[in-house]
């Protein structure tokens, strides 16, 4: 059993599961399929169980294989963290933190929190991945991120919610100098709409609200990039939509305004700070998570009536 877990087989196992095929795993790892198959058969003989079901189009984990894969991934996470903590103790580096964040969080809150932490802990390297909310949750579960910021609705299986804070949908519009403090769906759709794609919870909310109001959506452009939508509004291509935390929202930039929708038009969103149930965090990750918790607490106090 020790020979199985502490051999190259764990690398083979990971690729087979990820690609669903021994042949494709062999191509990715630049080894022969027979070499991987030999290692797989040896492991199955040592453990006395089949780890994969063989099918004409590939392989699939058995129940025993799923259990082994779960334990192997936990072992790999712990081994990586041991290496990080030993390096921190030796002073070779001060730490690295991997953060996964929903694309809707890139305005206001996330840059402010990151900038404050970078000023406090310049010796810690930050690696930030931005994607759709469900992908953020999966990255935390798989150990690819130390913690995440997601808009995925609760319950959130596989993760723990450390903090949360409210966000509001805002319309991005050219600044016409009118001084308006809010807008309506009708006014939003009076120009071509530049809206999030189907990977965003904002798009679901907008589609539902438009259907209830009897309005049809024919977007001029859809994108998963809030930055692109903002720049297209600035270029006069239409009206866009973003989510902002009111307590952390700043001006969207010259030439455009961010206006909340009239009360009741669109519901609020909740941004959750999530961590894994299973992963032991490095010292740097603990410090970063505590910073984000305090940052969100301060925003909530600022937003309180």
N, C-alpha and C positions, 0 to 999 in steps of 0.2 A: 504493500500500500504506500509506503514512504517513497519507493522508487517511482510510483505513478504520479504522486502529487508534486514531487520535487524534480521532475524530468521535463523535457521539452513537450511532453504530452499535454500539459496544461495549455500551452500555446496552440497546439493542434486542436484541442477541444474547443477553445474559445472561437477559433475561426470556423470550425465545422458548424457550431451552433449559430454563429452570426450569418454564415452564407448558406446554410442548409444543404451543403453538398461537400463530400470528401474531395471530389475532383476540383471544385472551385477553391476550396481551402488549400489544396496542394499548389494550385497555380499562384495563389496569393502569397504563400510562404516559400515558393520556389523549391519545393521538394516533390518527390514522386508520390502519386496517390497510394502506391503499394506501401511506401514507408509509413504514411499516416495510418493506413488500414492495419498494418502490422502492430503499430503502437496501440491502436484502438482494441484490437483483438486481445493483446497481452493484458491490457487494463481490465477488460471484461473477464478474462480468465482469472486474474488475481482477485477480483471482487466477487466473482461467481454470479454476476447478473449482466443482462444486456443493457447497454447504455443508450443505444439508438435503435430505432425501428428503420429497417432498410426499405425504401420504396423505389420504383423505377425512376422517379423524378428527383430523388434526393433522400435525405435522412431526417428523422425527427427524434427528439429526446424521448426516452421512456421515463416513467416516474422516477426510477433510480437515477437516470441520467440528469433529470431536473434537480434532484436533491444534490447530486455531486456538483453540478454546475453552480448551484446557489452557494455551496460551501467553498468551492474554489474561488469564486469571485470575492467572497468575504475575506478569504485568506490573502488574495492579491491586494485588496484594499489595505488590509492591515500591514502587509509587507511594505507597501509603498509608503505608508505613514511612518513605519518604523525607520525607514531610510531617511525620510524628511526630518524626523525628530533627532536622529543621530547627527545629521548634518548641522542642524540648528545648534546642538550641544557642542559640536566641534568648531562652530563658528564659521563654517565654509559658506553658509548663506543664512539669512535671517528668516527665510520662510517664503512660501508661495500660497496664494489663496485663489481658488477657482470659483467664480461666481457665474451662475446662469440666470439670465433675466429676460422677462417677457419684452417683446419689442415695444409694447405700449408704454413701458416704464422709462424709455430712454430720454424723455424730456423732463427737465426739472429735478425730480427726486433722485434718480440714479446718479447723474453727474455730480449733484451736490454731495451725496453721501460718499461717493468714491473720492472726490476731491478732499473732503474733510479727513477721510481715513489716510489718504496718501500724505497729507501734511503731518498727521500725527505719527505715522509709521512709514517713513520713506524707505526703510530697509526691507519692507515686505513687497514682493512682486504680486501684482494683481493680474489675473487672467479672466476676462469677462467675455462670456458667450451670450449672444442675443438671439432669441428664437421665439417660436410660438409657445404659448403657455403650457400645453401638455408635454411638449418636448422638454421644457425646463424641469417639470416634475420627474420625467423619466431620467434625465441626466443626474438628478439628485439621488434617485433610487439606485441607479447603476454605479454610483460613486464617481461619476465624471465631473461633478461639481460638489464643492464643500457645502454650499447652500444655494438656494434659489429664490427668485422673486417671481411669482406667478399669479395670473388672474383666473386660473382654473377654479370652477365652482366647487364648494365643499359638498360631500366629504372628499378628502384627498388621501386615498389609500396609499400606504407605503411610505408616507412622510409624516413628520410632525410640524405643526404650525406654531412658530415661535412668536410671531407678531403679525398684525394686519393693519391696514389703513385704507380709507376710502379714496376712490378716484371718481372723477366726473367726466362724462363725454363733453368735448368742446368742439365747436365749429371753427375751422380756420377760414378766415375771409379777408379779402383785401381791405385795407384801412381806408374807408371813404370819408373819415373825419366826422361822422355823425355822432360819435360818442355813445353808441348803443351799448347797453350792458348785458343784453341777452339776445337770443334769436329764436326763430321758430323753424319747424321742419319745412314749412312752405317756402320760407325765405331761403333756407339752405338749398332746397332743390330748384330755386329759381335760376341757378347757374349750373353748368356742367358739374357733376359731382366726382370728386377724387376720393375714393373710399378704401378702407382696408379690405384685403382679400378674405376669403373664407376661413383662413387659419386664425383670424382674430375674433375674440368675443365681441368686440365693438361692431363688427359687421353683422353678427347675429342680432344684436340689439337694434341696430339701425333698420334692418330688414323687417323685424317684427313691428317696430314703431311706425314705419312707413305703411305697412299693410293695414294696421289699425286705423291709420289716418286716411286710408284710401288713396295713397300716393304710390305711383310706380317708380321703381328705381332702374334707371338705365345709366350706369356709371360711365363717365368718359374714360376713366382709368381706375384700375384696382392695383394695389401693391401691398406687400408686407413691410414696406420701408416707410416709417413715419417721416424720416428726413426727406425722402423723395417727395412725398405728398406735400410737405411744407414748402419745398422749393417750387413745386409746380403752382401752388397757390400764389406764391410771391411773383411768379412769372405771368400771372393773370389767366391761368388755364381753367379756373373754376373754384369751387369751395371744397375744402377738405375736412377731415375729422381726426381728432386725436383724443387721448385720455390724459388727464392731468390730475395731480393731487393738488387741490386748491391751496393747501398750506405751503406747498413748495413751488407753485407755479410762478414763472416769471414771464416777461414779454416774449412772444414767439419770434421777435426779430423785426427789423424795419419793414414797413410797407404792409404788414398783415396784423390782424388781431385774432385773439382766441376768445370766442364768446360762448358762455354756457347756454344750453338750450333752456327754454322756459320750463318752469317746475312741472314735473310729471310727464314730460315728453319722453325722456329716456331715463332708465334706472341708473343708479350708481353702480360702480364696480368695486370689488375688494381686492387689493393687492396683498398677498400673503408671503411672509418670509418663511421658507420651509427648509427643514433639514431631514436627513435620513435617520430612521430608527436604529440602523445597524452600524453605521460607520463611526469609528473612533476618530475624532477630529484632531488635527495638528494644532500646535500652539498658535500658529499664525491664523489658522481658520477660526479658532475660538475667539481671538482678539477681534478679527474682522466681524464675526457674527455679533459679538457684544456691541461693537460700534454701531452696526446697523440697527440693532434693537433699541439702543439709546437714541439714535437718530429718529427712528419712527415714533418712539415715545414722545420726543420733543415736538414733532410735527402734530401728533394727536393733541397734545396740550395746547399748542398754538391754535388749532382748529376748534377747540372746545369753546362753546358760547360763554 
